[in-house]
Amino acid sequence: MAERATARRVQRDVARQPRGDVTRQAILDAAESLFANVGYAAARLEDVALEVGIRRPSIIYYFPGKQQLYDEVEASIFAAMRAFVHERMAQAHDPMAQLLTLLDAWLDFLVARPTAARIIQRLAADHGPRGDNPVEFSDPVLRDLERVIGAGVAAGVFAPVSAMHVLNAVSAGPLFYVCNANQLGTDRRYDPADPTELAAFRALQHKLARAAVTA
């Protein structure tokens, strides 16, 4: 009898798991949109629950509080971004190809996920949610850029340039490209995903990147 009861309990847990996964992902999606639109300080769990169509206590079942929910959102953004970059870079071998491929991957990822771009931009302006460790989740992404620049410099292909200078002068461009699409006045609006706009911006970014690292 005890074995049958345990088996039934396991079956119920397994049956509930897919539904729980869907709810958890819906919470993360709604939270990412909310954090992107209003920022960490103004975001409320009640608003996330309203968007998902559940009650606030249901969120607490998955995430103990707003900080934990935000952490999960930010962690998922940078993990997905890095996986996207590494997949693209698998076929890039020389330093310049690696640099341009990395920048292209960052650009395409942020264009496809504009909420991520807005959250990263907010994080750059206000690291409050991260406390005394603003790169808790972004550090692996930054190290990817540092490795590419460092390898190019070591090979004598790149000038001895700071990876953080390249980050601020070139790599940050996609954030503004995505986030400023509707922020420069009605007569300057554009669609970041428009193929013509995207190709023109990509070409400019390549030119800037080459100029930044060329001896």
C-alpha angles and dihedrals in degrees: 000000000000091000092051091049090051091049092051091049091051091049091052091049092050091047091051095047099078091049090048091051091052092050092047091051091047089054091050093048093049092045093051090053092047095047089048094051104041106013131240098289096052097040116104129197088226090063092050091050091049091052092050093043097241136106124267094249088060089063091051088057088065102027123027093215148339094282093055091047092050091047090054092049094049093044091052092050096054094040091053092044093052093047089051091050095048092050090053094045095053090093097040113094114160118068097250093048089049093050095048092044091051092050092046090051092050090049095048093045093052093044090053093044107035092168087064090052092053093047092050091048091050090048091053091053098040121021092181094119090055096047112196094349107061093167097050091124103015097056096092090053091050091048090055089060091045091052093051094048092043092051091050092050092046091051091051091241095110129048114248093274128159114251089217090055089054089047094053098038101040116003095054090060095088090058092058092040091057100034098043097052092106100020103078101069132286095277092054100049119128140170110248090204094053105118094226094048092044094049092050093049092046091053091051092048091051091051092050092047093051091048092048096055103030115108 
